[in-house]
Amino acid sequence: MARRFPTRGISKDRVYTIKMAARTIGVSEQTFRQWPKDGLRLILDKRPYLVRGADLIDFLKKREKANKVPTGKGQFYCMTCKAPRDLSEGSVAYKATTAMTGRLSGLCAVCGGKLGQFCNAAKSSDFMAGDAAPPSAGSQA
């Protein structure tokens, strides 16, 4: 899975050299120079080559969207299988991180790898058996 790059430090109204743009998003110049092959538009009229901030933001957002894998209801993304999978029966656990949210974890039904995702405490009961539901948001554990 490809890395996600921050776009908040990029101004869409500005023009960047390859060196400045690479430093702004935290990649090496060599990595950045490979991106035009993947669809990043550069201004090649004269040197140094330039990239418009708006083009860079669009490229990074399209790249991130292309890497997303949709999961069905009740499914998790398995990092071992690299696909959306169902939890194996009885392997789900909920650990509260705040009063309203927590982390669901379990095992993949296909490969036995670890699965996990953050969710709302109220929605976690959809994944769990009736007696293993987490405490309500108002109660303290």
Steps between C-alpha positions, in 0.01 A plus 500: 500500500636842409578765755265794553656842454390822671351767275444765767844661453448540124353825368290447188586851377876450518755346263767268646833372380545124527730548799255727686200278430682184608611665824149637567332158487791305648629283216837477329560686176552165325155381607347827386671475159329165441148640548466665155500144361195438721316810378638804687508801267823702494581832332786401269550829308831579666713387790453456787191296429197620691176355631184696574371455854148426373634223273699349786197500734281340231764235428540407868124485561440281191784273608352465849151434363630231264664319793182478708331161516127507577382260769151364542288531812659304783828452314853606588807543278745215557860617470618143440249408226493859361123472460177572690419204727248389760600441860536142616223390738553605862828685442374858530601726789424866573734729694377849586741784420263782600146513637357503148751304289710189518689240302354176370744218442473139396637229275454449127269211411723404203862531613476556875679837478418791727221740400411828662328832458384797703127544545227669696413320824131484406576334165744245643212281623419421133823296487480337841288231664221626724674435836837640388368845407703790636372711788282794406667835432368648825637233735859492618687169496 
